[in-house]
Amino acid sequence: MNDATPIDSASAAPKSSVAIGHSACPHDCPSTCALDVELLSANRIGRVRGDAGNSYTAGVICAKVARYAERIHHPDRLLKPLIRAGGKGEGKWREASFDAALDLIAEKFLKAEAQFGSETVWPNFYAGTMGLVQRDGINRLRHAKRYSNHFGSFCTNLAWTGFAMGAGALRGPDPREMAKSDCVVIWGTNAVSTQVNVMTHATRARRERGAKIVVIDIYDNPTMKQADVKIVLKPGTDGAFACAVMHVLFRENLADREYLNKFSDDPAGLESHLQPRTPEWAEAICGVPAAEIEDFARLVGSIPRTYFRLGYGFTRQRNGAVNMHAALSLAVVTGSFQHEGGGAFHSNSDIFRLDKSLIEGTRYFDPGVRWLDQSKIGRVLTGDAEALDGGPPVTAMLIQNTNPANVAPEQRKVVEGLMREDLFVAVHEQFMTDTAKLADVVLPATMFLEHDDIYRGGGHQHIILGPKLVDPPEGPRQNHDVIEGLGDRLGVSDREGFGMTPRAHIDHMLGKRGLGDFESFRADKWADVQADFETSHFLGGFGHRDGKFRFRPEWTTTPAANKPPRRMGPQGPHDRLPAFPDHVELIESADADHPFRLATSPSRSFLNSSFAETPSSKAREKRPELLMHPEDAARLGIADGDRVTLGNARGEVAMPVRLDPGQRSGVVIHEGLWPNSAFEGGEGINVLTSADACAPYGGAAFHDTKVWVRKG
């Protein structure tokens, strides 16, 4: 069914002679799976399984994490601090002690501050681990030293913003309720490859209740291959599709008008707005035949227990927030929120309420310090005045938990910036990534089973402990130790939040939440903090002050979980956002010179740039490829396996083509992320993607790229 450890084998007890430790997957995935880990010795693990006792994980994890021993015991893992001994990117290093490396980093930071002020230093991080202590502690150093603030815009902004515009809160029906649905709509997320537990609960509904599984996406990916109903859109046109579906619901009296009048702001205005948004109108935009739109509308309109599982992928367009809002609105028009196994869910991020103030040093946060947008790192490092927010150049960086030379848009600018001789870069990493190769200092990092942390799962409702289970090899240190070591050398170790162990930070968070402490939580393994049915289903009202769902969103004033700070203001062409759910042409549309739309979708065996180093993942993925519709290939004289070059004004990349009719003509797909070194010329797919700000609250439009494609 999917690329996962099957439930029966995952839940089967391993040999009694093998000790089992309990943890949580740390990677950037909404599933945050509860794990059982075979402990073969004090420093070696065996098989990793999903914990069958966790009601969301339900014993199922993805195959790449099941084989985590490949990663933690990889022979190419970084074990010694390295200091650059040649030109940037030459690969010449000398080994150093950890203390000597930290001394050098502190020396360079202090020198940079003396020349340009504290904002010249930019601690840069993201979601290489989702552990709250190891990921977010870098902000404690940032705030204590008044280094440049970091606007983390890669992933969530467009999706969370679109959901918040309508619902007013980032929560929803218990995702375990998918198993109690009569129709599960998986929209814009390739769950088989990226969140296998969605499929666990959806397929249970099909097996036990005869539920239909509908998949809405832009190509025939592994999730769509499991669907009963497949709807293939052109990228960036989800809003048009949703509007046409709602048009049919109103036209055929399948809209729940009583519910709409009670729980929404302007249902009459919405119905009037949708009058011209017919299935024929949408077909011309999204490519889905009008008859398929009609059939889908009648399906969800006639099944009260329809659960809309809304993903991230379909929002990674310049109009992504509008698309999310439109898809969410559809579930309100049907009134499916009223029913167990019904409603719409994207993330439960609002329910966890863990106090990170000591981890992040929020007491020392200064709103006057400039903000630098993560997605615009290439522009920041190449001196773009707007991206620099009028401040000094960035001349010193600490990078943890991210690999911007590979994962960030406008890759050529990112690499150009990292290659500057006047920029000092320290990278704390587990492997020699594309970013680490361009660093001045590389520090070896521990992996999640080698340190204490705590996790929360946006795709479900559990807070899960991840205690240290094995000793790391000699050399690597945890993120927390690096922040503490630099805090001491930079003169801020007396500030609140410093001098605490990871367990002390976890004790503080759990105690403030009324969940005990590290030791009591270790016995429980996790806490289920799902809100009650009425709250989860918004039956006491949606999250806005008046309790009404917003069909007419206030695009630039509505609170959202990752809204840019006041100093940055609204982002992108926010003045063009629509009054009601709609299709808005903010996308990078194909044109005569760039007749294809490119989406850089996730692969089955990698997770962002993680796992690209493990043998089984590389063997399964084989090589970078471009998926192209056979009709498009025939017009260009391209055969299966031919080398093609695709490009736009930002650059070009070459790879073999694989013919596949699973997407609409005019759409090409590249599944990644492959390291830059896997491509000819050493440049990866993000050479082609743009860092343009997306309306209204920022974000990266990784799947919204126009390109030309040529044979050879």
N, C-alpha and C positions, 0 to 999 in steps of 0.2 A: 504493500500500500504506500509506504513512504520510506524515506531514507532514515530509519530510526531503529533503535533496539526494540523488537516486538515485545508486547506486554508480557506474554508468557515467559519468555526467556529473561526479560529484564527483572521480573519479580521473583524469579526462581532463586532460592537461596544458594549462594556459592558454597564451595567446599567448607566444611566446618572448621578446618584448620586455618583458614584465611580470616584475619581480622577485618572488620568493616568499619570504616569511618563515614561520617555524615557531613555533607557540605552543600553548597549551592553553586551552580554554574555562574561564573563571573562575567560571561561575555555579553556583548551588546545585543541582546535578544529579549523580547518581552516575556518569554517563557520562564527565564530565571529558574531553571529546573532544580528540584531537590535531588540530591545525588547520594548514592551509596558507592563508596570507593574501597576497592580491595587494597589493603595495606600489607604489602609483602615483606617489608622490613622498615626500619626507622627512616629510610630515605628512598624507598621505592614503592611504586603503586602497580597494580595490575589493571583489571577491567573496571570501568566505571559504568554504573547502571542508574537508571531512574529509580527514585524511591517510591515503591508501590504504596506506601502509607500516606503519601501526600496526595490529596484529592484532586489537585490540578495536574501535577506531573503524571500521576497514575502509572508509574513504572516505565514511562516511555521517554527516551531522550534521543537526540540526533546521533547519527553514527560517528560524526567527527569528534564529539565529546566522549562518546563511549570508548573511543580509542585514544584517550588523552595521554596515556602512557607514551605514545609516540612523540608527543610534544614536550612533556616535562622531562623526559630522558633523551631528548634529541641530541645527537653528537655535535651539532652546530650551535647549540645554545651558548649564549655569552656567559663567560665565567670570570673574566678579569676586567677591571677598569682599563680603558684604552685612551691614550692621548695621541692626537694626530701628529705624525712625524714627517709628513710630506705635504703636497698641495691638497686642497680640498677635493675630496672625491677620489684621490689616487689610491686609497686603500692601504696606506702605509701608517702603521701604528706602533707605539711603544707601550708596554704594560706599565701600570702604576699601582700603588696601593690605593685603597678606597679613600683613606684620609688625604693622601696627596691629591687625588682627583677632586675631592670636595674643597680642599684648600685653593686649588686653581680656579674652580668655578666661583668661589666667593671673591677671590682676588679680581677676577674679570668683571664680576657684577659691580663691585665697589668702584673699580676704575671707570666703568661705563656711567655709573651714577654721578661720579664726580665731574664728568665731562658734559653730560646732557640732562641730568636730573633723573629721578627714580623712574619716571615713565618710560625711559629708554629700555628698561628690562621688561620682557613679556613672558611670564610663565604660561606655557601653552599646553593644553591637555584635552582629552575627551574620554571616550568610553571603552578604552582597551580593557579596563576592568570596571564593572558596575558596583564594586564594593564601595560603601560610603566613606570609609576611613582612608583606604588606599587611593581612591580616585580624587576625592574632594579636598584632601589635606593641603594640596598645592595652593588653594585659595587662602589658607591661613598665612602662608609666607607672603603671598601677594598683598593681602590687606595690611599686614604688619609693616611691610616695607613700602607701601604705596606704589607698587609696580603697576603697570598698565592692566586694566581690567580686561576680561576675556568674555566675549559674547559667543557662547556656544551655539552655533546656528546650523550645524550640519544636518541634523536628523529630524528634530521634533517640531520645529516652529510652525511649519505650514499645516501639519496635521492637527496639532494641539490648538492652534489658533482657530482653524475652521470649526472644530468641535465646540470650543468655548464660545464662539460667536452665537451658536444656536442654543446649546444646552446650558451655558453659564457655569459649568463645572466639568472637571475631567474625571469622570467616573461613569459607571453604567451597570446594566444587569450583570449579575454574577456570570462570568464566562463558562462556568460549569453547567449553566442552564442550557448551553448549546445541546447537551445530551437529552434535554427535555423538549426540544424544538420539533416542529413538523416541517420546517424549511430553514436551512442554514445558508445564508448568503455570505460568501467569503469574497470580499471586495478589495482588490488592490493589494493583496498580500499573498505571496507564494508560500503558503503555510507548510506544505510538504518539505520544502527546502529550508525555511527560515523559522518556523514556529510549529514544530510537529504536534504539540499538544492541542492546538486548534483542531487538527484532524482527528486526534483521539476522541474528542467529545462530539465532533460532527459525525464521524462514522458510527459512533455508538447510537446517536439518534437515528441514523439510517437503518442500522441493524435492528434496533429494538422498537422503533416507532414507524419505520418506513418513511422517514423524512427524506425530502429532496435536498441535495447539496447543489447549490448554484455557485459558480465561480465567475466573477467578473474581473477581467484583466486584459492585458494588451497582447498576450501571446499564449500559445498552448504549452504552458509550463507544467511541471509535474503535478501541481495542485489541480490545474484544469483537467488533466488526464484522469483525475478521480471524480470528476463532477458528473452529475445527472443532467445538468443544464449548463452549457458553456456560452458565455457572452464575451466576444472579443471586440474591444474598442480600439480606436486610434488613441495614442497617448495624449493626455490633456483634455479629453472630451467627456469625462465622466459627468460633468455638470449638465451637459446637453442631454445625455442619456437619462439622468435622474429627473430632469424637468419633463421630458416626454413621458416617462413612467407616471409621474404625478399628474400630468395632463390626462392620461387615460383613467387614473384612479378617480379624479373628479368627474370626468365625463361619464363614466359608467357607474357612478354612485358607489364606488368602492372605498372612498375616503370616509373616515370616521368623523363626521361633522360635529357630533356631540363632544367628542374628545377634543377636537380642534378648537371649538369655541371655548372650552374650559381651560385648555393648557397652552394655547398659542396666541401670538400677538395680533396677527392679521390674516386669518385664513381666507377671508373674502378677497383681500387684496392679492394674496397668493394665487387664488383660483383665477382671478381676472388676468393677472400677469401671465399665467400659463396657457391662456387661451390659444395664442399662436404657436406655442411650443409643442407642436404635434409630433408624432412618431416620424412622419415624413421629413419634417424640419430637422429632427435629430439625426436621422439616417444620413443626411447630406454632410453632417459634421462629424459624427462618430463612426460611421461606416456600418453600424448594426442595422440590418433590415427592419423596416417598420413593423413587419409581422412579428419578429422576435421581441421587439419592444412591447408590443401589445400583449403577447403571451406572458412575458415576465410580469407585467403589471397585473394581469389577471391572477397569476400564480400568487404573488405576495399579497395582493388585495383580498384574496379569498382564504388565506391561511393566517389566522390570528397569531399563532405561535411561530412567527417568522423572526429569526435572529440575524441581524445584520452585523457581521464581524468586519469592521472597517480597518484596513491596514494603513501602513505608511507609504507604500510604493506609489500609489496613485496620486499622492499629494506632492510628489517631488517634481512639480511643474511650476511655472511662474504663476499659474492660476490655481495652485494646489489647495490653498485655504478655501477658495470658492467651491472646488470640487468636493472637499470634505463636508462643507456646510450643506451642499445640495444633497449628497448621499444620506447624510444624517436626517435631513428634512423629510426624506421619503418615509423613514420609519415613523415619523410623527404623523404624517398624513394617513398612514394605515392604522394608527392607534395601537401598534403592536407592543408598545411599552406597557400596556395594561396587563399583559399576560406573562405567566411564567414560561420561560423559553422564548420570549419575544423581546423586541426592542433593538437598540443599536448600541454597540460597544466598540470603543477604540482603546482606551487606557484607563486604568484605575489609579493613576498617579496621585490624585488628590486625597486618597483615603489613608495614606500611610502615616503622615504627620509625625515624622521623626525629626527631632531638633538637632540640626547640624551646626549650631552656632559656634560650638567650641572647635569642631573639626575645621570649619571654614574661617574662624576668626572674624566673624561678622561685626564684632564690637569695634573693629578697627577699619571697617569699610568706609571709604570716603567717596561719596557720589560725584565729587568734583574731579576725580581721577579719570582720565580718558578711557574709553572703551574701544577695543580692537575686535573686529568681526573675524571669527575663525574662518569663515568661508572665503574671506578676502585676504588670506594670508599672503598670497602671491602679490597682490597690490600693495599690502603693507610693507613687505620686505623689499619691494622695488621702488619705494618712495612715493607712492601715490598720496598726494596731500589730503584728499578727501578720506581715503582709507585710514590715514594716520590721525584723523580727527584734529588736524592743525597742530599736533604735537611733534616732538623730536623723532628722529629715525629710531627704529628698533635696532639696537646694537648688541643686545645680549638676550639669550633665551634659555629657559629650561623646558624641555619637552618630555612629558610623561603620558603614557597611555594613548598615544596617537602617532600616526605615520603620515604627516601632511605631504611629503614629497610623492606619495603614492595616492592618497585618498582625497586630497583637496582638489577643487576645480582650478582651472587655468594653471595646469601643472608646469608649463614652461616658466611662468613667472615665479612660481614657488621655488623651483630648482635654481633659477637665476638668483633669486633673493638669498637662498641658503648658501650659495656659492660666494657671496660677498666676502671679501677678505676683512672688512671692518665689522663683520657680524660674528660674535662668539656664540656657539650653540653647544649646549650640553644635552645629550639624549640619554634617558634612562630606559633601557629596553631589555627584552628577553632574547631577541635575535638581531642580526645585522640587517635591519630593514633599509629601505631606500632612503629614509631620513637619517638613520644612524650613519650610513655611508658618507653623508655630507657633514657630519658633526665634527667638532673640535675635541670633545670629550664624550666617550660612551661609557655609561655605567651599567653593569649587569643587574637585572631585576629578578626578584623572586616571582614565582607563579602562585596561583590562588591557594593551592593546597599547602603552601609553605609559609603562610602568614594568617593572622586573624583578621576577619572582616565580617560585615553583615550586609545583606542584600534585600531588595524589595522588588517584586515582580510587577511591572506595569501591566502585563498581559493577564495577571490574575490578582490574587488578594493576599498573598503570603509575604510576611517578613521572615527571612530564612538566615540562620546563622551559618557562617563559614569559618569554623575554627581551624587553626593550624593542625594539619594531620601528619605531615612528614617534614623532615629536616631538609633544607635546601642544600645543594652542593656548596662547597667552599667558594666564596666569592660574591654571589648575588646578594643584594640587600633589598628589603621592601621599600616601597615608595615612602611610607611613613618615616623610615630611618633617614632617607635622603632629605626630606623636608626638615626633620629635627636637626640633622647635621648642619644644613645650611643656615637654619635659624640661629644656631649657636654661633656660627662663624660670622654671621651678618648682624649680630647684636640684638636680636629680638627674642631670644629664648626665654626671657622673663615675661613675655606677653601671655595673656590668657589663651589656653588651648595648647601651648607648647609644654613639653615636659611630661605629657601624659602618654601612657601606653595605648596601643589600639584597644586593648580590653577595657581600659578606663574610659575611652571615648564611647565604646559600645555600652558600657554600664550606664553612662550618662544618658545616652539616647533612650535606652530601654526603660530606665527609671523614670524619665520625664514622660514616657508614653504609658507608664503603668504596666510594663511587661516584664518586671523583674530585673535580673542582671545577667551577665554573661554566663555564669555557672548554671543558673536555673533555666536559662534559655537553651543551653547546650542539651539539657535533658529533654526539653520539649521539641527541639530542632527547628521549629517554626511557630509562627502565630498567624491565625486566619483572622484578618481584620475587615472582611467583607461587610459592607453596610447592610442593614436590614432590607427586606424586599421593597418596602415602600420607598425608602430613600434611594436604593439602587435603580429603581424603575421610575424615579421622579414623580411618584404618585402624590406626593405632597407639594409638588411644584418643581419646576426646573431651577437652576442655580442663580438665575437673575433675581433681582430684588422683588419683582412682582410675581415671580414664579412662572412666568410665561416663556415658552420657547420662542426664540427670535427668528421668524422668517425674514424680518427686516433688520439685519444686523447693524450694529454701530461699529463699523470696521476699524476705526482708529482710536476708540475710547474704551472698548470692552476689555476688562481684565483677562489675561491669559497666562498660562503657566510659564511661558518663556518670552513674555513681552519684552521688547528692547527697553532699556532704561530711558528715562525722560530726556537725558542728554542726547541720545541717538535719535529719538523721535520715530514716527512711522516710517516704514521702509518701502522702497519701490514705488510703482505707479498706483498708489492707494486711491487716488482720485478717480480711477477708472473701475473700481470695484462696484458690482451691481447692487441695486436696492433689494432685490429678491434673489433666490437661487436662480442661477443662469449659467450659460456658457459665456465666458469672456475671453476675447482673443488677446491675452497677454503672453501666450506661448511663443516660442521661437518657431514660427510656422515654416514649413517647407516652401521653397521658392524655386524659380527656374535654375538658379545656380546651385541650390542645395535641395534636391528633390526628395530627400529622405529624412525621416525623423528617427533619431537614435535614442534608445533607452539603454542605460548601463545597469541592467538588472543583477541581483545577487545570484551567485552560483550555488550549487547544492552542497559543495564540499568546503568552501571557504566562508569566513564570516568577516566582512570587510577585508582587511589585509591579514587577519589571523588565519592560521591553518594552511596558508599557502606554502609553508615550509614542511608540512608533514608528508611522509611518503605516500600514505594511502589517499590523501586528498589530491595530491598532484597526479597520482596514477589514475584516479577516477576522472578528473577534469581534462587530462591529457595535454591540452594546449589552448591558448586563446583563439576564439573563432568568432566570426560574425554570422548571425542567423539572418538569412535573406529569403524572401518569398520567391519561389521558382519563376513566377511571371516577371518579376523585376529583373531577376538574373538573366532570363532569356532575352529581354530587351537590351541588356548590356553585353550579351555574348559571354556570360560568366557561367562556368560549370562548377559542380560540386567539388570542393577542395582547391579551387583556384586561389591564388594569392590576389587579394584586393587591397587597395588603399582607400581609406575614407578620411575626409578632412573638412575643414571650414577655415574661417579667418584666424582661428586660434592655433591651428597646426594640423598635422596629419599623422595617421597611424596605419601600419600594414599588418595584415593577418590573413589566414585562410578563411574561406567562406564555407558555410554549411547551409545547404538549401533546405528550407523548412516552410511549409505552407501555413504554419500555425499563427501567423500574425497577418494583419491587413497589408495589402500591397502599399508600398511607400514607407513601411516601417522596418527598421533593422534593429537587431538586439545583440548586445554583447554582454555575456554573463561573466562576472568577475567577483572580487578584484584580484587580478594577476599582478605580481610584482612588475615594476617597470622593466626589469632585466629579462622578463619573459617575452618581450616584444623586440622586433628588429629596431635597432637604434637606441634601445634602452629607454624609450619613452612609452608611458602607459596610456590607458584610455582616457584619463582625466586631462590629457592635453586638449581634448575637444570640448570639455564641459565649461560652463560659464560661472563666474562668481557674481553675476548681477543680483542685486538685492530683490527679493520677492515680496510682494505686498500681502498684508500690511505690516507684518512684524518680522520680516526677514526669513531666511532659510535658503537652502541650496537646491537648485533645480537640476539635480543630477540626471533625470530622465527626460529633460526638455532641451534637446539639442538638434539643430538642423545640420545635415552633412551632405556632401557629395560622395559617391562611391565609384571607383574606377578599377577596372581589371589591371592587375600587375602592380 
